[in-house]
């Protein structure tokens, strides 16, 4: 069974440009999460989808970030326009039920975003 | 609010050395506690977990005990191997959707 995949693995863009990150969760996983790790800092929660609905987007830093999950399968995270402080590694995770002690979340390898 | 503090790295050990990576947390009530490991080029993987005070999580020779009195969940392994080289993240989950992660501790084990 395929794990969580993310595309691209690396992205280097200039400030002001737009970038779209993609996450394909494990098939059948209704719950999908986005996280971000800024260099040397903790991994921070961005948002949580249940199927195509945003369950919690309290971690989204500002309105330059837009996440979608049309059809409840893959998800995209768009940053427009990108700023220097957006650089970091963006992780996606998925779980069958709500992630926690009873439901393991499975992580993708991450997308490393560098904004110059 | 909820948070996790873990010891800064990087940590470099010789093979067969004893490993401790400290993790303390701040949370009201009784969160669940986790250790995740990220091997080079891969995503985070759940290493072990504990859901209540005095629980011990264990996996692959690693152990961590949920200490409510000291709000800690330190990761230990008695004899590390080169293949344990990775970044280790402590995390907690309380009520709601969010996991709270620490900053990660990079471990390198040299032969």
Interface residues (C-beta under 8 A of the other chain):
Chain A: X3 X4 X35 X37 X40 X41 X42 X43 X44 X45 X48 X55 X56 X58 X59 X91 X93 X98 X99 X100 X101 X104 X105 X106 X107 X108 X109 X110
Chain B: X4 X32 X36 X41 X42 X43 X44 X45 X46 X49 X51 X89 X91 X93 X96 X97 X98 X99 X100 X101 X102 X103 X104
